[in-house]
Every structure is written in C-alpha cells, then in structure tokens.
Amino acid sequence: MRTLKGKKRSAEILIFILKILVAFIMFCPIIWVFSGSFKDLAEFTTSPGIIPKKPTLENFSYIFNNSNYFIYIKNTVLLMVLTTFGTLISSSLVAYPLARMNFWGKNVIFAIIVGTMMIPNIALIIPQYIMFGKMGWLDSLLPMIVPAFFAYPYNVFLFRQFFRSIPKELDEAATIDGCNKAGVFFNVLVPISKPVFVTIGMLSCVFWWNELTQPVFYINSDKWRTLTIALMTTFMYTSGNAFVINWPSIMAASTLMIIPPMVLYLFGSKFLVGGIKTSGLK
C-alpha cells in the first residue's frame, strides 16, 4: 500500500515538474521581449543575454515621443470594443432561435452557418476589399466593425450550445408570466448566460487586440493605424544608406501590448473556462 502511494506521489511530482518546465518554455519569448525592452539598440544587437547590462527606459519614452502611440491605442480600443459589442449582440440573437425555437429548416440553417467556418478568412479578403472599396470604406475601421454586427459562425455555435444547456421550462414559465420571445431572451437567457458572454467577449477582445491581417489590408493612413500595424512599420527608419529596425522599441511596445490581454485573462479566466465547458454540454 505504501509502495503504491509512493509511486503515485512520485508521479504527481514528476507531472508537476513537467508542467513547470512547459510553462517556462512558453514564457521564454515573453521574458525575452520584456528583457529586450530595457536594452539599448547596441546592447540588443550584441548581447543576447536575458538580464540587461545597463537597463534603460529610453525605449518606452521613444515610443510616446516619436510616434502617435496614443492614437494607435485609441484606434485599437475603439476597434476592439465596437467589434466585441457587435458580435455579442448579433451572434446571441442569431443563436437564440436556433437553440430555443422550433421551425422548418432550423438544422439546415445551422449546418450552413457552421459550414462557413470551413472557409479560410484569408480567402475572403480580396472580395471584401473590392466590395468595401466600392462602398468607400477603405482607410477606416468600418470594414472590420460593420461585419461584426452580422454575427460570426463560431460565436453563434458557442451561444447556441450554451443556450441549449438551459432548461426550456424557464422559457415556458416566463411565457406564462406574460413575456414574449424578446422578453424571454433579454429577461431570462441573457442574465443566466454570463459565462458564455464573458467567454466570447474575451476571445473577441484578444483577437481584435492582436489582429494584423485585416488592418494591414484596409488601413493606409497613420490616423487609423492600430497597434499591430504600428509595431510593424513605426519603429523602422533609414540611417544614411542603412535600413534600421529599432528592435528594443518594438520590444517595449510589445511589452505594453501584452499587459491588457494578461490582465483581462486574470480577471475573466473563471468565466472563460466555464463558458467553453458549458458550451460543449449538448
């Protein structure tokens, strides 16, 4: 019996050590970025060590003094908030009848919606670019914000699965009390669906905070640039005949970009795990 307990204990310790090792490997890029943000350009290019020899805050001051960083933050936050709001409203409204109502063709419609998830987003970029160009929306945030108000298939799928896990007796009780379909949705389903709303909201926020492909295609002017475009273009310059990439400033900007998603996850991780688990019950 003791031998069995000893083996179990040893296995648990080994698994714990492996988890620590994997976590360290996953954090290595973040540690390296954080370290590089406190080095000057000369040290960054000659000394690959983790600990800076002469730590400096010049890279952070360079970001705010030599770029429109606050404009980039404003654009990124505006894009993130509006697209998240749009996808929460539209995706939940689309998922509601698919999960709680009975009508002809419901399963076919859901299958078509899920089937569109198989189409790569990059395959739609060129047709969308041509369409938004004819509408006069290029060089603005509209090509990314407006589609969010027409529901994303993956979010519809998550909402539908979560709504199906809620007993239909609640709908019937609300109907007896005088609620119509809209009343059932807003007064019954929405209040008890906080986990899935927080989950999809967090996933959407992180996606649009880090998104690069669509802003690169649709945005040309500096006044609408997001943080991801700024990371790619702002900290590059020519010195004489040489093309210089200011890596330490990129690392400092990346460090600042990493903080909001990490804080968001720390506060919402409980809902994130619960929402994804519950969305797969049915």
Sine and cosine of phi, psi and omega as CSV:
sin_phi,cos_phi,sin_psi,cos_psi,sin_omega,cos_omega
0.00,0.00,-0.70,0.72,0.02,-1.00
-0.90,0.43,-0.62,0.79,0.01,-1.00
-0.89,0.45,-0.64,0.77,0.00,-1.00
-0.90,0.43,-0.70,0.71,0.03,-1.00
-0.90,0.43,-0.63,0.78,0.02,-1.00
-0.90,0.45,-0.66,0.75,0.03,-1.00
-0.91,0.42,-0.65,0.76,0.01,-1.00
-0.90,0.43,-0.66,0.75,0.02,-1.00
-0.90,0.43,-0.67,0.74,0.01,-1.00
-0.90,0.44,-0.65,0.76,0.02,-1.00
-0.90,0.43,-0.65,0.76,0.02,-1.00
-0.90,0.44,-0.66,0.75,0.02,-1.00
-0.90,0.43,-0.67,0.74,0.01,-1.00
-0.89,0.46,-0.69,0.72,0.03,-1.00
-0.89,0.45,-0.64,0.77,0.01,-1.00
-0.90,0.44,-0.68,0.73,0.02,-1.00
-0.89,0.45,-0.65,0.76,0.03,-1.00
-0.89,0.45,-0.64,0.77,0.03,-1.00
-0.89,0.45,-0.68,0.73,0.03,-1.00
-0.88,0.47,-0.66,0.75,-0.01,-1.00
-0.90,0.44,-0.72,0.69,0.01,-1.00
-0.89,0.45,-0.67,0.74,0.02,-1.00
-0.88,0.48,-0.65,0.76,0.01,-1.00
-0.90,0.43,-0.68,0.73,0.02,-1.00
-0.89,0.46,-0.66,0.76,0.01,-1.00
-0.92,0.40,-0.54,0.84,-0.04,-1.00
-1.00,0.07,-0.20,0.98,-0.03,-1.00
-0.81,0.59,-0.74,0.67,0.03,-1.00
-0.86,0.50,-0.63,0.78,0.00,-1.00
-0.92,0.40,-0.67,0.74,0.03,-1.00
-0.88,0.47,-0.67,0.75,-0.02,-1.00
-0.91,0.41,-0.66,0.75,0.05,-1.00
-0.89,0.45,-0.71,0.70,0.00,-1.00
-0.88,0.48,-0.68,0.74,0.02,-1.00
-0.91,0.42,-0.70,0.71,-0.02,-1.00
-0.90,0.43,-0.43,0.90,-0.02,-1.00
-0.94,0.34,-0.27,0.96,-0.01,-1.00
-0.96,-0.27,0.21,0.98,0.05,-1.00
-0.96,-0.29,0.44,-0.90,0.16,-0.99
-1.00,0.10,0.15,-0.99,-0.11,-0.99
-0.88,0.47,-0.64,0.77,-0.01,-1.00
-0.89,0.45,-0.73,0.69,-0.01,-1.00
-0.93,0.38,-0.60,0.80,-0.02,-1.00
-0.88,0.47,-0.64,0.77,-0.06,-1.00
-0.99,0.13,-0.27,0.96,-0.05,-1.00
-0.92,-0.39,-0.40,0.92,-0.07,-1.00
-0.84,-0.54,0.95,-0.30,-0.04,-1.00
-0.99,0.11,0.10,1.00,-0.05,-1.00
-0.89,0.46,0.37,-0.93,-0.03,-1.00
-0.97,0.25,-0.68,0.74,-0.06,-1.00
-1.00,0.03,0.86,-0.52,0.01,-1.00
-0.90,0.43,0.65,-0.76,0.03,-1.00
-0.96,0.28,-0.64,0.77,0.03,-1.00
-0.76,-0.65,0.99,0.12,-0.04,-1.00
-0.84,0.54,0.66,-0.75,-0.01,-1.00
-0.62,-0.79,0.49,-0.87,0.06,-1.00
-0.97,-0.23,0.17,0.99,-0.06,-1.00
-0.87,0.49,-0.54,0.84,-0.02,-1.00
-0.90,0.44,-0.61,0.79,0.01,-1.00
-0.94,0.33,-0.65,0.76,0.05,-1.00
-0.92,0.40,-0.57,0.82,0.03,-1.00
-0.88,0.47,-0.64,0.77,0.00,-1.00
-0.85,0.52,-0.76,0.65,-0.11,-0.99
-0.98,0.19,-0.43,0.90,-0.06,-1.00
-1.00,-0.06,-0.37,0.93,-0.10,-0.99
-0.87,-0.50,0.26,0.97,0.06,-1.00
-0.46,-0.89,0.28,-0.96,0.05,-1.00
-1.00,0.06,0.84,0.55,-0.16,-0.99
-0.89,0.46,-0.62,0.79,-0.02,-1.00
-0.93,0.36,-0.53,0.85,0.09,-1.00
-0.92,0.40,-0.66,0.75,0.02,-1.00
-0.90,0.44,-0.64,0.77,0.04,-1.00
-0.90,0.44,-0.71,0.70,0.00,-1.00
-0.86,0.51,-0.72,0.70,0.00,-1.00
-0.89,0.45,-0.68,0.74,-0.03,-1.00
-0.92,0.40,-0.69,0.73,0.01,-1.00
-0.91,0.41,-0.68,0.74,0.03,-1.00
-0.87,0.50,-0.72,0.70,0.03,-1.00
-0.88,0.48,-0.72,0.70,-0.05,-1.00
-0.90,0.43,-0.70,0.71,-0.07,-1.00
-0.93,0.37,-0.74,0.67,-0.06,-1.00
-0.93,0.37,-0.65,0.76,0.01,-1.00
-0.93,0.37,-0.61,0.79,0.03,-1.00
-0.91,0.41,-0.71,0.70,0.05,-1.00
-0.86,0.51,-0.71,0.70,-0.02,-1.00
-0.89,0.46,-0.69,0.73,-0.05,-1.00
-0.96,0.29,-0.52,0.85,0.05,-1.00
-0.92,0.40,-0.71,0.71,-0.01,-1.00
-0.92,0.39,-0.80,0.60,-0.12,-0.99
-0.94,0.35,-0.70,0.72,-0.06,-1.00
-0.92,0.38,-0.62,0.78,0.02,-1.00
-0.93,0.37,-0.62,0.78,0.02,-1.00
-0.92,0.38,-0.59,0.81,0.05,-1.00
-0.94,0.34,-0.63,0.78,-0.05,-1.00
-0.96,0.29,-0.48,0.88,-0.07,-1.00
-0.84,0.55,-0.82,0.57,0.02,-1.00
-0.92,0.40,-0.51,0.86,0.01,-1.00
-0.93,0.37,-0.43,0.90,-0.05,-1.00
-0.99,-0.15,-0.53,0.85,-0.20,-0.98
-0.89,-0.45,-0.17,0.99,-0.03,-1.00
-0.89,-0.45,0.39,-0.92,0.06,-1.00
-0.92,-0.39,0.86,-0.51,0.05,-1.00
-0.45,-0.90,0.35,-0.94,-0.06,-1.00
-0.91,0.42,0.73,-0.68,0.06,-1.00
1.00,0.09,0.13,0.99,-0.05,-1.00
-0.86,0.51,-0.74,0.68,-0.03,-1.00
-0.92,0.38,-0.56,0.83,0.04,-1.00
-0.92,0.40,-0.69,0.72,0.02,-1.00
-0.88,0.48,-0.69,0.72,0.00,-1.00
-0.90,0.43,-0.63,0.78,0.02,-1.00
-0.90,0.44,-0.63,0.77,0.03,-1.00
-0.91,0.42,-0.68,0.74,0.01,-1.00
-0.88,0.48,-0.73,0.68,0.01,-1.00
-0.91,0.41,-0.59,0.81,0.00,-1.00
-0.88,0.47,-0.52,0.85,0.01,-1.00
-0.92,0.38,-0.28,0.96,0.06,-1.00
-0.92,0.39,-0.35,0.94,0.00,-1.00
-0.97,0.24,-0.24,0.97,-0.01,-1.00
-0.99,0.12,0.85,-0.52,0.02,-1.00
-0.89,0.46,0.68,-0.73,-0.01,-1.00
-0.86,0.51,-0.58,0.82,-0.05,-1.00
-0.91,0.42,-0.43,0.90,0.01,-1.00
-0.95,0.33,-0.31,0.95,-0.03,-1.00
-0.99,-0.11,-0.16,0.99,-0.11,-0.99
-0.87,0.50,-0.76,0.65,-0.07,-1.00
-0.90,0.43,-0.77,0.64,0.06,-1.00
-0.85,0.53,-0.65,0.76,0.02,-1.00
-0.92,0.40,-0.63,0.77,0.01,-1.00
-0.87,0.49,-0.70,0.71,0.01,-1.00
-0.90,0.43,-0.69,0.72,-0.03,-1.00
-0.90,0.43,-0.74,0.67,-0.02,-1.00
-0.93,0.38,-0.49,0.87,0.07,-1.00
-0.90,0.43,-0.67,0.74,0.02,-1.00
-0.93,0.37,-0.44,0.90,0.02,-1.00
-1.00,0.09,-0.13,0.99,0.01,-1.00
0.98,0.22,0.44,0.90,-0.05,-1.00
-0.99,-0.14,-0.08,1.00,-0.04,-1.00
-0.92,0.40,0.40,-0.92,-0.07,-1.00
0.87,0.49,0.67,0.75,0.11,-0.99
-0.44,-0.90,0.05,-1.00,0.01,-1.00
-1.00,0.04,-0.12,0.99,-0.08,-1.00
-0.85,0.53,-0.65,0.76,-0.01,-1.00
-0.88,0.48,-0.31,0.95,0.03,-1.00
-0.98,-0.21,-0.50,0.86,-0.05,-1.00
-0.98,0.18,-0.75,0.67,-0.11,-0.99
-0.87,0.49,-0.72,0.69,0.02,-1.00
-0.86,0.52,-0.42,0.91,0.00,-1.00
-0.91,0.42,-0.39,0.92,0.00,-1.00
-1.00,0.09,0.13,0.99,0.03,-1.00
-0.87,-0.50,0.35,0.94,0.15,-0.99
0.95,0.31,0.66,-0.75,0.11,-0.99
-0.96,-0.26,0.72,-0.70,-0.11,-0.99
-0.81,0.59,-0.70,0.71,-0.04,-1.00
-0.89,0.46,-0.65,0.76,0.01,-1.00
-0.93,0.36,-0.59,0.81,0.09,-1.00
-0.87,0.49,-0.68,0.73,0.01,-1.00
-0.86,0.51,-0.74,0.68,-0.01,-1.00
-0.89,0.45,-0.71,0.71,0.01,-1.00
-0.88,0.48,-0.71,0.70,-0.02,-1.00
-0.86,0.51,-0.73,0.68,-0.03,-1.00
-0.89,0.45,-0.61,0.79,0.02,-1.00
-0.93,0.36,-0.71,0.70,0.00,-1.00
-0.87,0.49,-0.57,0.82,0.01,-1.00
-0.93,0.38,-0.40,0.92,-0.02,-1.00
-0.98,0.17,-0.17,0.99,-0.01,-1.00
-1.00,0.02,0.76,-0.65,-0.02,-1.00
-0.84,0.55,0.71,-0.71,-0.02,-1.00
-0.95,0.30,-0.24,0.97,0.05,-1.00
-0.87,0.50,-0.47,0.88,0.04,-1.00
-0.91,0.42,-0.63,0.78,0.05,-1.00
-0.90,0.44,-0.70,0.72,-0.04,-1.00
-0.90,0.43,-0.65,0.76,0.02,-1.00
-0.91,0.42,-0.66,0.75,0.02,-1.00
-0.92,0.40,-0.60,0.80,0.02,-1.00
-0.91,0.42,-0.65,0.76,0.04,-1.00
-0.89,0.46,-0.57,0.82,0.01,-1.00
-0.98,0.22,-0.04,1.00,0.09,-1.00
0.95,-0.30,0.12,0.99,0.00,-1.00
-0.98,0.18,0.65,-0.76,0.18,-0.98
-1.00,0.03,-0.12,-0.99,-0.05,-1.00
-0.87,0.49,-0.67,0.74,0.02,-1.00
-0.91,0.42,-0.63,0.78,0.02,-1.00
-0.90,0.43,-0.64,0.76,0.05,-1.00
-0.88,0.48,-0.68,0.74,-0.03,-1.00
-0.90,0.43,-0.80,0.60,-0.12,-0.99
-0.98,0.22,-0.52,0.86,-0.09,-1.00
-0.99,-0.12,-0.34,0.94,-0.06,-1.00
-0.91,-0.41,-0.84,0.54,-0.12,-0.99
-0.95,0.32,-0.74,0.67,-0.07,-1.00
-0.86,0.51,-0.73,0.68,-0.02,-1.00
-0.88,0.47,-0.53,0.85,-0.03,-1.00
-0.99,-0.13,0.12,0.99,0.01,-1.00
-0.95,-0.31,0.41,0.91,-0.02,-1.00
-0.82,0.58,-0.67,0.74,-0.01,-1.00
-0.84,0.54,-0.69,0.72,-0.05,-1.00
-0.96,0.27,-0.55,0.84,0.07,-1.00
-0.91,0.42,-0.69,0.72,0.02,-1.00
-0.91,0.41,-0.66,0.75,-0.01,-1.00
-0.86,0.51,-0.80,0.61,-0.02,-1.00
-0.92,0.38,-0.59,0.81,0.05,-1.00
-0.89,0.46,-0.68,0.73,0.02,-1.00
-0.92,0.40,-0.70,0.71,0.01,-1.00
-0.88,0.47,-0.64,0.76,0.01,-1.00
-0.93,0.38,-0.68,0.73,0.00,-1.00
-0.87,0.50,-0.74,0.67,-0.03,-1.00
-0.91,0.41,-0.64,0.77,0.00,-1.00
-0.87,0.50,-0.77,0.64,-0.08,-1.00
-0.97,0.25,-0.43,0.90,0.09,-1.00
-0.91,0.42,-0.58,0.81,-0.06,-1.00
-0.99,-0.17,-0.09,1.00,-0.12,-0.99
-0.91,0.42,0.71,-0.70,0.00,-1.00
-0.85,-0.53,-0.65,0.76,-0.15,-0.99
-0.84,0.54,-0.80,0.60,-0.06,-1.00
-0.92,0.38,-0.71,0.70,0.07,-1.00
-0.85,0.53,-0.61,0.79,0.01,-1.00
-0.89,0.46,-0.64,0.77,-0.02,-1.00
-0.95,0.31,-0.68,0.74,-0.20,-0.98
-0.99,-0.10,-0.35,0.94,-0.12,-0.99
-0.94,-0.33,0.77,-0.64,0.01,-1.00
-0.91,-0.42,-0.66,0.75,-0.11,-0.99
-1.00,0.09,0.40,-0.92,-0.04,-1.00
-0.92,0.39,-0.49,0.87,-0.10,-1.00
-0.94,0.34,-0.29,0.96,0.02,-1.00
-0.92,-0.39,0.14,0.99,-0.02,-1.00
-0.90,0.43,0.58,-0.82,0.12,-0.99
-0.99,-0.17,0.10,-0.99,-0.05,-1.00
-0.89,0.46,-0.60,0.80,-0.03,-1.00
-0.91,0.41,-0.63,0.77,0.06,-1.00
-0.92,0.39,-0.64,0.77,0.00,-1.00
-0.87,0.49,-0.65,0.76,0.03,-1.00
-0.87,0.49,-0.55,0.84,-0.09,-1.00
-0.99,0.11,-0.45,0.89,-0.17,-0.98
-0.84,-0.54,-0.52,0.85,-0.20,-0.98
-0.95,0.32,-0.57,0.82,-0.15,-0.99
-0.99,-0.16,0.58,0.82,0.09,-1.00
-0.83,-0.55,0.68,-0.73,-0.01,-1.00
-0.43,-0.90,0.23,-0.97,0.04,-1.00
-0.97,-0.24,0.65,-0.76,0.07,-1.00
-0.81,-0.58,0.98,-0.20,-0.12,-0.99
0.94,0.35,-0.84,-0.53,0.05,-1.00
-0.99,-0.15,0.07,1.00,-0.07,-1.00
-0.98,-0.19,0.57,-0.82,0.08,-1.00
-0.99,-0.17,0.88,-0.48,-0.12,-0.99
-0.93,-0.36,0.72,-0.69,0.14,-0.99
-0.95,-0.32,0.88,-0.48,-0.03,-1.00
-0.99,0.16,0.98,0.19,-0.08,-1.00
-0.86,0.50,-0.69,0.72,0.01,-1.00
-0.85,0.52,-0.61,0.79,0.05,-1.00
-0.93,0.37,-0.59,0.81,0.09,-1.00
-0.90,0.44,-0.66,0.75,0.03,-1.00
-0.90,0.43,-0.64,0.76,0.02,-1.00
-0.91,0.42,-0.69,0.73,0.04,-1.00
-0.90,0.43,-0.62,0.79,0.03,-1.00
-0.91,0.41,-0.63,0.78,0.05,-1.00
-0.86,0.50,-0.70,0.72,0.03,-1.00
-0.91,0.41,-0.56,0.83,0.00,-1.00
-0.95,0.31,-0.48,0.88,-0.04,-1.00
-0.95,0.32,-0.51,0.86,-0.16,-0.99
-0.89,0.46,-0.77,0.64,-0.05,-1.00
-0.84,0.54,-0.74,0.68,0.03,-1.00
-0.88,0.48,-0.58,0.82,0.02,-1.00
-0.92,0.40,-0.68,0.73,0.03,-1.00
-0.90,0.43,-0.68,0.73,0.03,-1.00
-0.86,0.51,-0.68,0.73,-0.01,-1.00
-0.92,0.38,-0.64,0.77,-0.01,-1.00
-0.87,0.49,-0.63,0.78,-0.03,-1.00
-0.99,0.11,-0.40,0.91,-0.10,-1.00
-0.90,-0.44,0.15,0.99,-0.08,-1.00
-0.88,0.47,-0.57,0.82,0.00,-1.00
-0.88,0.47,-0.71,0.70,0.01,-1.00
-0.94,0.33,-0.57,0.82,-0.03,-1.00
-0.88,0.47,-0.76,0.65,0.00,-1.00
-0.92,0.40,-0.70,0.71,-0.02,-1.00
-0.90,0.43,-0.64,0.77,-0.01,-1.00
-0.91,0.41,-0.67,0.74,-0.01,-1.00
-0.93,0.36,-0.64,0.76,0.00,-1.00
-0.90,0.43,-0.72,0.69,-0.05,-1.00
-0.93,0.38,-0.54,0.84,-0.03,-1.00
-0.92,0.38,-0.24,0.97,0.01,-1.00
-0.97,-0.25,0.21,0.98,-0.06,-1.00
-0.95,0.33,-0.58,0.81,-0.05,-1.00
-0.85,-0.52,0.00,0.00,0.00,0.00
